[in-house]
């Protein structure tokens, strides 16, 4: 392996090498159990991952429309956690992808902003909410002509914090840019989930672009270090359709035990059933924090 074990990012204790994922060594803290990829892939490697093909799982226009409805049902459930929300409140979605969340936020009367690392994703967001509400790049450098004081009532990080190079820096930035009594919502894969315990190193969330792996204890501790008050930490529920699960598995070949059921479902299920949105616990943590 040949890589010196880094000190734990969170508690400073020793870490141990676990295995190599897609050429990237994964280390686990012996004390707090935070996991990380070390050394991290360089910028060129990450840029190659976050190209248009990164969004290939959304499929054709017909599948894309179903995926949008599916994801927006999840976002509706997520935002209910901080209801009631005043219309016109400013929401920043970090790692906005192709804009499903900000599009939904705009539809329900929020002033929605997007930060997205990929060119393709940022362009898609701009078609929904306008160029002056989209920033392509890192969160800490984000600027918006439509929001000159750079303050937000809500910041969302859905499937995002595991991708950033320095989570503490990102969370400190979020703390400094939330309005008084502002809310932060985080969804990220959980090391404490049944899927992780069952699949081990074959867990589909072990990817080269996932630089960090948290359980609820690790992430709560980091948020408190950054000044937040954690209101709730709980398993997350996402709406998923059989078609989306089949597409995810086809794209990533997640696990042999998943491949066969997905192949059978793709062959046997009628079209209307494949697009049915089903609420499922997916092995993610949902954390609501505030200032």
N, C-alpha and C positions, 0 to 999 in steps of 0.2 A: 504494500500500500504506500509506504514511504512518506506520508503526510503527518507532520507533528500535530498531536491533538491540541486543539485550541482550548483556552479557558472558557467556561460557560459564559455566554453573553448576558445571561440574566443574573446569576448568583455568584459567578466567579469561581465555582468549584471545578473539579476535574471533569473531563469528558472522555468517553471511550468510543473508539471506532466500531460501527455496527456492520456496515456493508457498503458496497459501491453501487450507486444507482445511475444508470446511463453515463458511466464514466465519472460520476461525482461522489466523493466519499461522504457518508452520512455519519455524524457523531451524535452521541446522546450524553447528556449531563448525568453523572452518577448521583447527584443530589436532588435537583428539581425536575429532571426528566425532559427538559427542553431538548429538542433535536434540531440539527442544522446541517446544511451542506457546507463543507469547508474543504478546500477553498471554493468560493463561489464561481460560477461560470463568468467569463468576461463579457463586456458589453456586446461584442460582435456575436458571441454565442447566443445571448438572450435575444438580440435583435433578429437573428435567424429564426428563432422559435416564434416570436410575436409578429409574424407576417400574416398575410391574408389567409393562408392555409390553417392558421390557428383557429379560425372560426368555421372550419369546414364541417364541423358537427351539426351546424344549423341547417345545412342541406339546401334543398330547392326552395323556391319562393313559397310553395304550399306548406312545406315542413317548417319554414321560417315563420310563417304566420301562426302556426300552431305553437311553435316554441315561444313566440312573443306572448301569446295568451297565457301559456303555462308559467312563464317567468313572472309575468305581471301579477298573477294570482299569488305567487310567493311574496312579491314586494308589497302587495296590499296587506298580507298577513304580517309582514315585518313592520310596516309603518303603524299598524294598529297598536304595537307595543308602546308607542309614545303618543297615542291619541289622547285628547283632541289636538290636531295640528292647525294652526291659524293659516288661512289661505294667504298666499304671498310670502310665506316663510321661505328663506333661502336654504336650499339643499344642495350639498356638494357630494357627488358620487365619485369616489376614488377607484380607479381601475374600472371605468365605466363600460369597457368592452364596446359593443356596437350600439349601446344606448337604450337597452330595454328598460332599465330602472328610471333614467332621467325622462324618457318619453312618458312613462306612467306618472311620474311625479308632476310633470307639466300638465297632464290631463286632469289631475285632481287639484290643480290650482296652486302648485308650488312653483317658486322661481328656481328652476333646476340648472345646475352647473355640472360639468363633467371634466374629469382629468383622466386621460388615457395615454398609455405609453406608445401604442402602435399607431402608425399612420392610418391604416385602414379603419381601425376602430374609431379614431378621432374624427375621421371624415364622415363616418356613418352617424356619429353623435351630432355633428354639425348640421346634417340634413334635417334633424329632428328639432333641435333647440337653438340653432344659429351659431355662427362662428364666434360671436362675442361671449358665448356661454361655454366654450370648449377650449381646453388647454391640452396640447399634446406635449407630454414630457413627464418629469417627476413632480410629485405633489408639492414638495417644498419650494419649487420655483414657480408654482402656478400663479397666474395673474389673469384677471378678467376685466375688460373694459366696462362691462355692465355691472360690475360690483367693485368699485374702486377702493372700498375700505376692507375688502377681503374678509368679511365676517359672514358666518353662517349660523342658522338656528339648528340645522341638522347636517351631520356628516355621516355618510354611509361607506362602509368598507366591506363589500360582499365578495368573498373569494379574492381578497386583495392582499391582506397583511402578510400572507405566506410568500408573496412574490417580491417584496421590497428588500433592498440590501440592508437597510438599517431601520428595523421596526420602531425602536425607541425614538429616533429622530422624527419619524413620520407621526407618531402619537404625540410628541411634544409640539409639533407643528399644529396638529389638530386641536390640541388643548388651547393654544394661543390664538386660534382663529375661530373658535366657537363663541357665539354670543353668550352673555350671562344666562344660566339655566339651559344652555344648549345641550343637545343629545348626540351621542356617538353610537352607531349601530355597527357591530362587527360580526361577520359570519366567516368561519375558517374551518378547515378540516381538523378533527379532534383526535389526538393520540389516545384519548380515553374511550373512543367509540368501539362498539362491538365489531365493526368492520375491520378496524385496525388490529384488534386482538385476534380476530379469526384469520385474517389474511397475512398478517406479519409483513415480511419484506415484499410480498406481492400486493400489498395495499395499493390501489390505483392512484392514491394521492402522492406517492413517492415519484416525483418527476423532477427533471433537471431545473425547471423554472420555479419549483416550490423550494425556496431557500430555507424556510423555517417551518417547524412542526410543533404545535402547542397542544397542551391540554387546558382545561378551564382554569386550573390552579396557576399554571405558568402565565397565561394571558392576563388573568386578574392581577397577579403580582406586578406585571409590567405596566398595566394601566394605572395602578395605584402609585407606582414609582413616578409616573408621568403626571400625577396630580388629579387623576380622575376619581370619581366616586362610582363604583360599580353597582348598578341597580339590580341587575339579574344576569345570571350565567346559566344557560340551559341548553339541552339538545335542540337543534334547529329542525324545523319541518319545512321541506320544500315540496312544491307541486311538481311532479314528474309524469310524463307520459311514457307508455311503453316504447313509442317510436323514438323518443329522445334517449332513453336508456339503450335501445338497440344501436342508435347512431353513435353514442359515446363509446360503447363497447367495440363497435366496428372500427372507430378511429384509433382507439388506444389499446385494444386487445388486453383488457384489464386483468383477467384471471381465467384459467381453464374451467373452473367451476361456474363461471359466469357466462363463458362463451356459448356453451351448449344451450342453456335456457334462453339466451337471447336469440340464438339461431332458430330454435323451435318457435319462439314467440313471433319472430319475423315471418316464419312460414305459415303458422297456424292462425294467428289473430286476424280478424277482419279489420279493414281500414279504420272504421269508426272507433273501434276499441283501442287501436294503436294511438289515437289522438286524445284519449280520455285522460284528464288531469287528475292524478291521485296524490293526496298528501302523504308523504313518507318521511320518516327520520332517515337522514342520509349520512349520518356519522359526522355532522358538523356541530361546532359550538356556535351558539348565538349569545352575544354579550351586548347588553345595553349599559352604557356608561354615560355620566353627565358631569358637568362642572358646577 
